[in-house]
Amino acid sequence: MIFTQSMSHLTALVLKKDGEACTKALLDLGLLDFVEIRELPGGSDNRISPGVINEQEGRLTETRKRLETFIRAAESPSWVPPVLSVDNLKDFSIDQTEKELDTFTAGLQEKKERQRVLQQEILRMEEMARQLALYGSVGDHIGAASESGYLAFLSGTVPSGNADAMEAAFNDMPSVVLRLGVHDNDTAFLVIVMKKDEPRADRLLSGFSWQSQPLDRQHSGEEVKTGALGELKGRIASVRDAQKKIEQDIDGAMKARLPWMKETWQLLRTKELYFSMQDHFSSTDRTILFSGWVPASRQKDMEKAIRDASHSVCALDWQKADEVNHLTEGAVKAPVKLDNPKALKPFEMLVTNYAVPEYGTIDPTFFVAAAYLIMFGLMFGDAGHGLVLVLLGTLLHRFTSAAKEGMKNLARLIQYCGFSAVAAGILFGSYFGLPAAPPLWFNFHALVAGHSSGNPNYTSIYSILLITIYFGIGVIGTGLVLNWTNLLRKGRWMHLIFDKGGLVGGWMYAFGVYTGFFFAKSSYRELPSASILLVGFALPALVLLIKEPMEHLLHRKHGQKRKVNIMTWVMEWIVELLEIFSGYLANTLSFMRVAGLGIAHVSLMMAFSQIAVSTTGSLANPLGLLIYIAGNVLVIALEGLSAGIQSLRLNYYEFFSKYFTGAGKAYMPISLKDRIE
């Protein structure tokens, strides 16, 4: 549709006993964008109680978000929440759900804390190994020498009956415990710990009848250090295995609870929407009232759903958008729903990112799509580069989750831009900057290089600039026609006639374009005849002069007094004339940036081609080809981004400024079909 969808306003009254059935019916249909009853005439009656937020709603939301975190961790970050059903509205206890989730969370937290402790132990043992590798003979660092450095070396003996227990006691500490032999029922050990752990190690050893003794010479060589490093390596591997086992336990626990989490998520989300809908219900002693907007095309579906749920014991009042706007003096405005095919959703995204159109005005999505793609093609006209964009967009679309609608639309936009560049490249005969096939229109590269374009109508860079000037005039003219259409639909006759974007402004712009081309064709020596200048500029300027008196008369007609200052009136008239001339001139010339970026795109490709040839003698040389490919990659990245940004900018600032009124509010019904990104 070229206009925003027509909306109907519903005010409904049902019995309290049918409130639950009506809530389920409204939720299942998912069409009602609520308006608070108190915002409507008579809605502040003290016999009507406003809706109250259910105390469980916040807990439902918080618990649902916690479950989402676990589900995404267990399944994948791109988990797509399912479409819900009213069948999910079952009785449940939020207290029990929170208790189960808390117990599950505590179990996971305990395992993760153990993982953290093990990771710290690994880091300490790795540091021990690194420090130990820096030492020379181990024997040189026992005794007095051990006062320096990061490690403490303890050698001595314990009774052989205590050896195993002593060795096990050091399992919870980053350490190396080496058995060096048995003599007279005593077992000799070398214990290596971090310097900061030495006091703790001394306390442990004293509990096993430790007797400090110097190392025998036979144990002070390189083989002892090698053995210690081997022991550390084994300890590190053992702790990593323990970490991996805990990770497997966590994964197993998550997968085991995943079905419960998904089922509970659906229940919570459905109940959350259920309570959210009832928050908008006002009530009397025996009835429930609610109000909101529905697309006019779905009015019958809404009426049937409410009548079925209430067994036709209900009162329904339907009003048109302009009636509600009049009754509420503009306080309640109809929401805006754009109705575009799926193929245009990427461009609808560009429109709504700027603002939501005013209700009842033109939906500019189609016009934005056409202008954007034409501008992009003119700035990025290369079939090879366009094909790369198509492939990139396809890959992004393929590997983006269905839940991320914004990224999906961006991927499709990149694809469309790629197709636009391919079409322009074929017209200009450019394939990765090379003339692989004859152009269907003219040779852009040859024209920039100062050669024949193959088309006698295009002989210089000025021909390219002229194309974009013509295009800009077409875009601005389209914007003016769209503005006039919007003003006609809204009945704003004064604005239609006297505004800069109205008939007077369009009149002056049309004659300004004619005068500019006439002047250029005469080699900048002659202007159109005086009669044309009189009709084209003097007459609309005089029409504009009566704008202030006309507004004064209209205000008096509506009982409003307004003083008229002659000097202010004349100054405003002069300023408005200057704005029309300078504004339209700047808007038109702004489109020359399309030609500028197109020329820059071609110039960069020519530059990289010359660099490759001058460096290696030929593009066929592997090094020359590599340079040229690198240049293509750079041009695709930089010029592609620049062309996309400038196409968007020209739409927003040169096209939208002529007709777009971003005063709309998006249509946002409460629906089970809502997806959470």
C-alpha positions in Angstrom: 0.0 0.0 0.0 1.2 3.5 -0.8 -0.4 4.9 2.4 -0.2 3.8 6.0 -2.8 1.2 7.0 -6.2 2.6 8.0 -6.9 2.0 11.7 -10.2 1.6 13.7 -10.6 2.4 17.3 -12.4 0.0 19.6 -13.9 0.6 23.0 -15.3 -2.6 24.5 -17.2 -3.5 27.6 -17.6 -7.2 28.8 -18.7 -8.9 32.0 -16.0 -9.6 34.6 -16.7 -13.3 34.5 -15.7 -13.2 30.8 -12.5 -11.3 31.4 -10.2 -14.3 31.3 -11.8 -15.7 28.1 -11.6 -12.3 26.4 -7.9 -11.9 27.5 -7.1 -15.3 25.9 -9.0 -14.4 22.7 -7.3 -11.0 22.4 -3.9 -12.5 23.1 -4.4 -15.2 20.5 -5.6 -12.8 17.9 -2.8 -10.3 18.7 -4.2 -7.2 17.0 -5.1 -4.7 19.8 -2.8 -1.8 20.4 -4.1 -0.6 23.7 -5.2 2.9 24.7 -5.8 3.7 28.4 -9.5 4.3 29.1 -8.6 7.4 31.2 -7.3 9.1 28.0 -10.7 8.9 26.4 -13.7 11.3 27.1 -15.4 10.1 30.3 -12.6 7.7 31.1 -11.8 9.6 34.3 -15.2 8.7 35.9 -14.5 7.7 39.5 -16.7 4.7 39.0 -14.0 3.3 36.7 -11.0 1.7 38.3 -7.8 1.8 36.2 -5.8 -1.4 35.4 -3.4 -2.5 38.1 0.0 -4.2 37.4 -0.1 -7.7 38.7 2.5 -8.2 41.5 3.8 -11.4 39.8 4.6 -9.7 36.5 8.0 -8.4 37.5 9.0 -11.8 38.9 7.8 -13.5 35.8 9.9 -11.2 33.6 13.0 -11.6 35.8 12.7 -15.4 35.9 12.0 -15.6 32.2 15.2 -13.6 31.4 17.2 -15.9 33.7 15.9 -18.9 31.8 16.8 -17.3 28.5 20.4 -17.0 29.6 20.6 -20.7 30.4 18.8 -21.8 27.2 21.1 -19.7 25.0 24.1 -21.1 26.8 22.9 -24.7 26.5 21.6 -24.5 22.9 23.3 -21.6 21.1 23.5 -17.8 21.4 21.2 -17.7 18.3 18.3 -19.6 20.0 15.0 -18.6 18.4 12.2 -18.3 20.9 9.1 -20.3 19.7 5.8 -18.7 18.7 3.6 -19.1 21.7 0.0 -20.4 22.1 -2.7 -19.8 24.6 -2.4 -23.5 25.4 0.7 -22.5 27.4 -1.6 -20.7 29.9 -1.5 -23.4 32.6 -1.6 -23.1 36.4 1.8 -22.9 37.9 3.6 -21.6 41.0 6.1 -18.8 40.5 7.5 -19.6 43.9 8.2 -23.2 43.0 9.7 -22.2 39.6 12.0 -19.7 41.3 13.0 -22.3 43.9 13.8 -24.9 41.2 15.8 -22.4 39.2 17.7 -21.2 42.3 18.6 -24.8 43.2 19.8 -25.4 39.7 21.8 -22.1 39.6 23.4 -22.9 42.9 24.6 -26.3 41.7 26.1 -24.7 38.6 27.7 -22.0 40.6 29.3 -24.5 42.9 30.8 -26.3 39.9 32.0 -23.1 38.3 33.6 -22.0 41.5 35.5 -25.3 41.6 36.6 -24.6 38.0 37.8 -21.2 39.0 39.8 -22.6 41.9 41.4 -25.2 39.6 42.2 -22.6 37.0 44.1 -20.6 39.7 45.9 -23.7 40.7 46.9 -24.3 37.0 48.2 -20.7 36.7 50.3 -21.0 39.9 51.8 -24.4 38.8 52.6 -22.9 35.3 54.3 -20.0 37.0 56.2 -22.5 39.2 57.3 -24.4 36.1 58.4 -21.2 34.4 60.4 -20.1 37.4 61.9 -23.6 37.9 63.1 -23.7 34.3 65.1 -20.5 35.0 67.1 -22.0 37.9 70.4 -23.8 37.5 71.2 -26.7 39.9 68.4 -27.3 42.4 70.9 -27.9 45.2 72.2 -24.4 44.9 68.8 -23.0 46.0 68.3 -25.0 49.2 69.0 -23.5 52.6 70.1 -19.9 52.8 69.9 -19.4 49.1 66.2 -20.1 49.1 65.5 -16.7 50.7 65.5 -15.1 47.3 63.4 -15.9 44.2 59.8 -17.1 43.8 60.2 -20.7 44.8 61.1 -22.4 48.1 63.0 -25.7 48.0 62.6 -27.9 51.1 64.5 -31.2 51.5 64.3 -33.7 54.3 62.9 -37.0 55.5 59.8 -38.4 57.1 59.2 -41.8 58.5 58.3 -44.1 55.6 54.9 -44.9 57.2 54.0 -41.2 56.8 55.3 -40.8 53.3 52.1 -41.5 51.4 50.0 -39.3 53.7 52.5 -36.5 53.4 52.5 -36.7 49.7 48.7 -36.6 49.5 48.6 -33.6 51.8 50.2 -31.5 49.1 47.6 -32.3 46.5 45.6 -29.2 47.3 48.6 -26.9 47.0 50.6 -25.9 43.9 53.7 -28.0 44.6 56.2 -30.6 43.5 56.9 -33.5 45.9 59.8 -35.7 44.7 60.7 -39.0 46.5 64.5 -39.3 46.5 64.9 -42.6 48.2 64.5 -44.7 51.4 67.2 -45.1 54.2 66.8 -46.7 57.6 63.0 -46.6 57.5 63.0 -42.9 56.5 61.9 -41.6 53.1 63.8 -38.6 51.6 61.8 -35.9 49.8 62.4 -32.7 47.9 59.4 -30.4 48.2 59.1 -27.3 45.9 56.4 -24.7 46.6 55.8 -21.0 45.9 57.6 -18.7 48.3 54.3 -17.3 49.6 53.2 -20.9 50.4 56.3 -21.8 52.4 54.8 -21.2 55.9 51.8 -23.4 55.0 54.2 -26.1 53.7 56.2 -26.0 56.9 53.1 -26.5 59.0 52.0 -29.5 56.9 55.5 -31.1 57.0 55.8 -30.7 60.8 52.7 -32.9 61.2 54.5 -35.8 59.6 57.7 -35.7 61.7 59.6 -33.9 59.0 63.4 -33.6 59.5 65.1 -31.1 57.3 68.3 -32.4 55.7 70.5 -31.1 52.8 70.3 -32.9 49.5 72.8 -35.6 48.7 75.1 -34.6 45.9 73.7 -37.4 43.8 70.3 -35.6 43.9 71.4 -32.0 43.2 72.0 -32.3 39.5 69.9 -31.5 36.4 68.0 -34.8 36.7 66.2 -33.5 39.9 65.0 -30.3 38.0 63.9 -32.4 35.1 62.0 -34.7 37.4 60.4 -31.7 39.1 59.3 -30.2 35.8 57.9 -33.5 34.8 56.0 -33.7 38.1 54.5 -30.2 37.5 53.5 -31.1 33.9 51.7 -34.2 35.2 50.0 -32.2 37.9 48.8 -29.6 35.4 47.5 -32.2 33.1 45.6 -33.9 36.0 44.0 -30.6 37.0 43.0 -29.9 33.4 41.3 -33.2 33.2 39.5 -32.4 36.4 38.4 -29.1 34.8 37.2 -30.9 31.7 35.2 -33.3 33.9 33.5 -30.4 35.6 32.7 -28.8 32.2 31.1 -32.1 31.1 29.1 -32.2 34.3 27.9 -28.7 33.7 27.0 -29.5 30.0 25.2 -32.6 31.1 23.2 -30.7 33.8 22.2 -28.0 31.3 21.1 -30.5 28.7 19.2 -32.6 31.2 17.2 -29.5 32.4 16.9 -27.9 28.9 13.4 -29.4 28.1 12.1 -28.1 31.5 13.7 -24.7 30.9 12.1 -24.4 27.4 8.7 -25.5 28.6 8.9 -23.1 31.6 10.0 -20.2 29.4 7.0 -20.6 27.2 4.7 -20.7 30.2 6.3 -17.6 31.8 6.4 -15.6 28.6 2.7 -16.4 27.8 1.7 -15.5 31.4 3.8 -12.4 31.2 1.9 -11.2 28.1 -1.4 -12.3 29.7 -0.8 -10.0 32.7 0.5 -7.3 30.5 -2.8 -7.3 28.5 -4.8 -7.3 31.7 -2.8 -4.3 33.0 -4.7 -2.2 30.3 -8.1 -3.3 31.5 -10.2 -0.9 33.5 -13.1 -2.1 35.5 -16.4 -1.3 37.3 -18.0 -3.5 39.9 -19.3 -6.0 37.3 -17.7 -5.1 34.0 -14.3 -4.8 32.3 -13.5 -2.0 29.8 -10.7 -1.8 27.4 -9.8 0.3 24.4 -7.3 0.2 21.5 -6.5 0.3 17.9 -7.0 -2.4 15.3 -6.2 -2.4 11.5 -9.5 -1.6 9.8 -9.1 -4.6 7.6 -9.2 -6.8 10.7 -12.1 -5.2 12.4 -14.5 -8.0 11.8 -12.0 -10.6 13.1 -11.6 -8.6 16.3 -15.4 -8.2 16.8 -16.0 -11.9 16.2 -13.3 -12.9 18.7 -14.7 -10.7 21.5 -18.3 -11.8 20.8 -17.4 -15.5 20.9 -15.4 -15.1 24.1 -18.2 -13.1 25.9 -21.1 -15.1 24.4 -22.2 -11.9 22.7 -22.8 -10.3 26.1 -20.7 -7.2 25.3 -20.9 -3.6 24.0 -18.5 -2.7 21.2 -18.0 0.9 19.9 -16.0 1.4 16.7 -14.7 4.8 15.6 -12.6 6.1 12.8 -9.2 7.7 13.5 -10.2 11.2 12.6 -13.2 11.0 15.0 -11.0 9.9 17.9 -8.5 12.6 17.1 -11.3 15.2 17.1 -12.9 13.9 20.4 -9.6 13.8 22.3 -8.3 17.1 20.7 -5.3 15.2 19.3 -4.4 13.5 22.6 -5.1 10.1 21.2 -3.6 9.4 17.8 -3.9 6.3 15.6 -0.7 4.2 15.5 1.0 3.6 12.2 1.3 0.2 10.6 3.2 -0.1 7.3 2.1 -2.7 4.9 5.0 -3.6 2.6 5.9 -7.0 1.0 8.7 -8.9 2.5 11.0 -7.9 -0.3 10.8 -4.2 0.8 11.4 -4.8 4.5 15.0 -3.7 4.4 14.0 -0.3 3.1 11.1 -0.1 5.6 13.8 -0.5 8.2 15.6 2.5 6.7 12.4 4.5 6.9 11.5 3.6 10.5 15.1 4.1 11.7 14.7 7.7 10.7 11.1 8.1 12.1 7.7 6.6 11.9 5.5 8.4 9.2 2.5 10.3 10.4 -0.7 8.4 10.3 -2.6 8.7 7.1 0.3 9.9 5.1 2.3 8.2 2.3 4.4 5.3 3.2 7.7 6.2 1.5 9.3 2.7 1.5 8.9 2.0 -2.2 10.2 5.5 -3.2 13.2 5.1 -0.8 14.0 1.7 -2.3 14.0 3.0 -5.9 16.1 6.2 -5.0 18.5 4.3 -2.8 19.3 1.6 -5.3 19.7 3.9 -8.3 22.0 6.2 -6.3 24.0 3.2 -5.0 24.4 1.8 -8.6 25.6 5.2 -10.0 28.2 5.5 -7.2 29.3 1.8 -7.2 28.8 0.8 -10.8 30.9 -2.4 -11.2 29.4 -5.8 -11.9 32.3 -7.7 -10.2 32.2 -5.6 -7.1 28.4 -5.9 -7.0 28.7 -9.7 -7.2 31.0 -9.7 -4.2 28.3 -7.7 -2.3 25.6 -10.2 -3.3 27.8 -13.1 -2.0 28.5 -11.3 1.2 24.9 -10.5 1.8 23.9 -14.1 1.0 26.4 -15.4 3.5 25.3 -13.0 6.2 21.7 -13.9 5.7 22.5 -17.6 5.7 24.4 -17.5 9.0 22.2 -15.0 10.9 19.6 -16.3 13.3 16.0 -16.0 12.3 15.4 -14.1 15.6 17.7 -11.3 14.5 15.3 -9.7 12.0 17.4 -6.5 11.9 20.5 -8.4 10.8 18.4 -10.4 8.3 17.2 -7.1 6.7 20.7 -5.7 6.6 21.9 -8.8 4.8 19.1 -8.4 2.2 19.9 -4.7 1.8 23.5 -5.7 1.0 22.2 -8.2 -1.5 20.0 -5.6 -3.2 22.9 -3.1 -3.3 25.0 -5.8 -4.9 22.4 -6.4 -7.6 22.1 -2.7 -8.2 25.9 -2.4 -8.7 25.9 -5.4 -11.0 23.2 -3.8 -13.2 25.1 -0.5 -13.3 28.3 -2.3 -14.0 26.8 -4.0 -17.0 25.5 -0.6 -18.2 29.0 1.0 -17.8 30.9 -2.1 -19.0 32.9 -2.4 -15.7 33.9 -5.8 -14.3 36.4 -5.5 -11.3 37.5 -2.3 -13.0 38.2 -4.0 -16.3 36.3 -3.6 -19.6 35.4 -7.3 -19.9 32.3 -6.7 -22.0 31.0 -3.7 -24.1 28.9 -1.2 -22.1 25.2 -1.1 -22.7 25.0 2.6 -21.9 28.4 4.3 -21.9 32.0 3.5 -20.8 32.3 5.3 -17.4 36.0 4.4 -17.0 36.9 5.7 -20.5 35.1 8.9 -19.8 36.9 9.5 -16.6 40.2 8.7 -18.3 39.5 11.3 -21.0 38.7 8.8 -23.8 35.6 8.2 -25.8 32.7 6.7 -23.8 31.3 4.9 -26.9 28.2 7.0 -26.7 28.1 10.4 -28.4 25.7 11.8 -25.8 28.3 11.5 -23.1 31.6 13.2 -23.9 33.1 14.4 -20.6 32.8 14.2 -16.8 30.3 17.0 -17.0 28.0 14.5 -18.7 28.1 12.4 -15.5 27.5 15.4 -13.3 24.5 16.3 -15.5 23.0 12.8 -15.1 23.0 13.2 -11.3 21.5 16.7 -11.6 18.7 15.3 -13.6 18.3 12.5 -11.1 18.2 15.0 -8.2 15.6 17.1 -9.9 13.5 13.9 -10.3 13.9 13.0 -6.7 13.0 16.5 -5.4 10.1 16.7 -7.8 8.8 13.4 -6.5 9.1 14.6 -3.0 7.1 17.7 -3.8 4.3 15.6 -5.4 4.2 13.3 -2.3 4.0 16.3 0.0 1.1 17.8 -2.0 -0.7 14.4 -1.8 -0.2 14.3 2.0 -1.4 17.9 2.5 -4.5 17.2 0.3 -5.4 14.1 2.4 -5.0 16.2 5.6 -6.9 19.1 4.2 -4.2 21.6 5.0 -4.9 24.0 2.2 -2.8 26.9 3.4 0.3 24.7 3.7 -0.5 23.2 0.3 -0.5 26.6 -1.4 2.0 28.7 0.5 4.6 26.4 2.0 8.1 26.1 0.7 7.2 22.5 -0.2 3.8 23.6 -1.4 2.5 24.6 -4.8 4.2 28.0 -4.8 7.5 26.5 -3.8 7.1 23.8 -6.5 6.2 26.5 -9.1 9.3 28.5 -8.4 11.5 25.4 -8.4 10.1 24.3 -11.8 10.8 27.6 -13.3 14.2 27.8 -11.6 15.2 24.5 -13.2 14.0 25.8 -16.6 15.9 29.0 -16.1 19.1 27.2 -15.1 19.1 25.0 -18.2 18.2 27.8 -20.5 21.1 29.9 -19.1 23.5 27.0 -19.4 22.5 26.2 -23.0 23.1 29.9 -24.0 26.7 29.5 -22.8 25.8 31.4 -19.7 25.0 34.6 -21.7 21.2 34.8 -21.8 18.2 34.4 -19.4 14.6 33.5 -20.5 12.3 36.3 -21.6 10.9 38.8 -19.1 7.4 37.3 -19.4 8.7 33.9 -18.4 10.6 35.4 -15.4 7.5 37.3 -14.4 5.3 34.3 -14.5 7.9 32.0 -13.0 9.2 34.1 -10.2 7.5 37.5 -9.7 3.9 36.1 -9.7 4.6 33.3 -7.1 6.6 35.8 -5.0 3.5 38.1 -4.9 1.3 35.1 -4.0 3.7 34.3 -1.2 3.4 38.0 0.0 -0.3 37.5 0.8 0.4 34.5 3.0 0.6 36.6 6.2 -2.7 38.5 5.5 -4.4 35.2 4.7 -3.3 33.6 8.0 -4.4 36.8 9.8 -7.9 36.5 8.3 -8.1 32.8 9.2 -7.1 33.5 12.8 -9.8 36.2 13.1 -12.3 33.9 11.6 -11.6 31.4 14.4 -11.8 34.1 17.0 -8.1 34.5 17.6 -6.5 37.9 17.7 -3.2 38.3 16.0 -1.2 41.5 15.5 0.4 42.2 12.1 3.6 44.1 12.0 4.3 45.4 8.5 8.1 45.4 8.8 8.1 41.8 10.3 5.8 40.7 7.5 8.1 42.0 4.8 11.2 40.7 6.4 9.7 37.2 6.8 8.6 37.3 3.1 12.2 38.2 2.0 13.7 35.5 4.2 11.2 32.9 2.9 12.1 33.8 -0.7 15.8 33.4 0.0 15.1 30.1 1.7 13.3 28.8 -1.4 16.0 29.8 -3.8 19.0 28.8 -1.7 17.4 25.7 -0.3 16.3 24.2 -3.7 19.6 25.1 -5.3 21.6 23.4 -2.5 19.3 20.4 -2.5 19.7 19.9 -6.3 23.5 20.4 -6.3 23.8 18.0 -3.4 23.1 15.2 -5.8 26.4 15.9 -7.6 28.0 13.9 -4.8 26.6 10.8 -6.5 28.7 11.6 -9.5 31.6 12.5 -7.3 31.7 9.2 -5.6 31.1 7.4 -8.9 34.1 9.2 -10.4 36.2 8.4 -7.2 35.3 4.7 -7.5 36.5 4.6 -11.1 39.6 6.7 -10.3 40.7 4.4 -7.5 40.4 1.4 -9.7 42.4 3.1 -12.4 45.1 4.1 -9.8 45.5 0.5 -8.6 45.7 -0.8 -12.1 48.5 1.7 -12.9 50.3 0.8 -9.7 50.1 -2.9 -10.5 51.3 -2.4 -14.1 54.1 0.1 -13.2 55.4 -2.2 -10.4 55.4 -5.5 -12.3 54.9 -4.6 -16.0 51.6 -6.5 -16.3 48.4 -7.5 -14.5 49.2 -11.0 -15.6 52.2 -11.0 -13.3 51.4 -12.8 -10.0 52.6 -9.8 -7.9 50.8 -7.4 -10.2 47.6 -9.4 -9.9 48.0 -9.6 -6.1 48.3 -5.7 -6.0 45.2 -5.4 -8.1 43.2 -7.8 -6.0 44.2 -5.9 -2.9 43.1 -2.7 -4.5 39.7 -4.2 -5.4 39.2 -5.4 -1.8 40.0 -1.9 -0.5 37.7 -0.2 -3.0 34.8 -2.6 -2.2 35.2 -1.9 1.5 35.7 1.8 1.4 33.5 2.8 -1.6 30.8 0.3 -0.7 30.5 1.9 2.7 30.6 5.4 1.4 28.0 4.7 -1.3 25.7 3.2 1.2 26.0 6.1 3.6 25.6 8.8 0.9 22.6 7.1 -0.6 21.0 7.1 2.9 22.0 10.7 3.6 20.5 11.9 0.3 17.2 10.1 1.1 17.0 11.5 4.6 18.1 15.1 4.0 17.2 15.9 0.4 14.2 13.6 -0.2 12.5 13.3 3.2 12.8 17.0 3.9 10.3 17.7 1.1 7.4 15.6 2.4 8.1 13.4 5.3 6.5 14.1 8.7 8.0 11.7 11.3 5.3 12.3 13.9 3.8 8.8 13.9 3.7 6.2 16.7 4.4 2.6 15.7 1.6 0.1 15.9 2.5 -2.3 18.8 -0.2 -4.7 19.7 0.2 -7.2 22.5 0.5 -10.6 20.8 1.7 -14.1 21.3 3.5 -13.8 18.0 5.9 -11.2 19.5 9.5 -12.5 19.2 12.3 -11.5 21.6 15.6 -10.7 19.9 
